[in-house]
Amino acid sequence: MMPRKLVVAITGASGVQLGKKFVDYLPKDIEVHVIVSDNALTVESFENKQVTLHSSDNIAASISSGSFRVDMTAIIPCSMNTLAKVACGISDNLATRVAAVALKEQKKLLLAPRELPFSAIALENMQKLAALGVIIAPPVMGYYSESGSLEEMEKFIIGKWYDALGIPNALFTRWE
Ligand SMILES: Cc1cc2nc3c(=O)[nH]c(=O)nc-3n(C[C@H](O)[C@H](O)[C@H](O)COP(=O)(O)O)c2cc1C
């Protein structure tokens, strides 16, 4: 089976480590492209050897074109700035461009907006995108999976994101 192509963009909100762990726990048979801003992460910090790193400034990267045929895109964490741009169709960097490509190609797009509380503008942007089929999945803690540590809580959230994208995982204890 051909490996599926996944793009993960890490934007300037709190929770950069969640985006990094989302990449690190991925199954090996997925082709992973990661977009990082210059101050977010370094090349060495990824354990998954299949990762291709792209600078968010590199608007000419392969993944910028719909013809590259990315299967799913995730922005984790997603700043309110990036959320607003995606909701308005602005593609001024590689992260916002890949989101626009996912929308136009009608591929899976997951956004993990990170802010607390959310403003009415942010909620309006989320509502608009959710109505277009975008998966709006903020990093919300769940207390029913018996997570005893921060690491387990993070695995629960990442596992829920994988579930939403159809990526098999056993990262958390499911409710039985
Ligand atoms: C320490 C720090 C923490 C921040 N946390 C958040 C956050 O949790 N959510 C958010 O929407 N913006 C947050 N911001 C603001 C964004 O970084 C800022 O809006 C930036 O322009 C986002 O750019 P980007 O969307 O291109 O990554 C934070 C900024 C700083 C300096």
The ligand as a MOL file (V3000), in Angstrom:
LIG
                    3D

  0  0  0     0  0            999 V3000
M  V30 BEGIN CTAB
M  V30 COUNTS 31 33 0 0 0
M  V30 BEGIN ATOM
M  V30 1 C 4.5660 33.1850 24.4960 0
M  V30 2 C 3.4690 33.3380 23.4940 0
M  V30 3 C 2.3840 32.4870 23.5620 0
M  V30 4 C 1.3420 32.6030 22.6500 0
M  V30 5 N 0.3000 31.7500 22.7460 0
M  V30 6 C -0.7010 31.8490 21.8540 0
M  V30 7 C -1.8040 30.9450 21.9380 0
M  V30 8 O -1.8610 30.0600 22.7750 0
M  V30 9 N -2.7810 31.0720 21.0130 0
M  V30 10 C -2.7350 32.0240 20.0250 0
M  V30 11 O -3.6700 32.0700 19.2170 0
M  V30 12 N -1.7010 32.8970 19.9180 0
M  V30 13 C -0.6930 32.8120 20.8050 0
M  V30 14 N 0.3560 33.6960 20.7220 0
M  V30 15 C 0.3300 34.7370 19.6850 0
M  V30 16 C 0.8040 34.2490 18.3260 0
M  V30 17 O 2.1200 33.7390 18.4320 0
M  V30 18 C 0.7440 35.4060 17.3060 0
M  V30 19 O -0.6050 35.7610 17.0660 0
M  V30 20 C 1.4310 35.0780 16.0000 0
M  V30 21 O 1.2470 36.1790 15.1300 0
M  V30 22 C 0.9080 33.8220 15.3620 0
M  V30 23 O 1.5300 33.6510 14.0950 0
M  V30 24 P 1.3060 32.3260 13.2390 0
M  V30 25 O -0.1740 32.0910 13.1830 0
M  V30 26 O 1.8690 32.6510 11.8880 0
M  V30 27 O 2.0510 31.2300 13.9030 0
M  V30 28 C 1.3980 33.5940 21.6260 0
M  V30 29 C 2.5180 34.4260 21.5450 0
M  V30 30 C 3.5420 34.3050 22.4610 0
M  V30 31 C 4.7250 35.2020 22.3400 0
M  V30 END ATOM
M  V30 BEGIN BOND
M  V30 1 1 1 2
M  V30 2 1 2 3
M  V30 3 2 2 30
M  V30 4 2 3 4
M  V30 5 1 4 5
M  V30 6 1 4 28
M  V30 7 2 5 6
M  V30 8 1 6 7
M  V30 9 1 6 13
M  V30 10 2 7 8
M  V30 11 1 7 9
M  V30 12 1 9 10
M  V30 13 2 10 11
M  V30 14 1 10 12
M  V30 15 2 12 13
M  V30 16 1 13 14
M  V30 17 1 14 15
M  V30 18 1 14 28
M  V30 19 1 15 16
M  V30 20 1 16 17
M  V30 21 1 16 18
M  V30 22 1 18 19
M  V30 23 1 18 20
M  V30 24 1 20 21
M  V30 25 1 20 22
M  V30 26 1 22 23
M  V30 27 1 23 24
M  V30 28 2 24 25
M  V30 29 1 24 26
M  V30 30 1 24 27
M  V30 31 2 28 29
M  V30 32 1 29 30
M  V30 33 1 30 31
M  V30 END BOND
M  V30 END CTAB
M  END
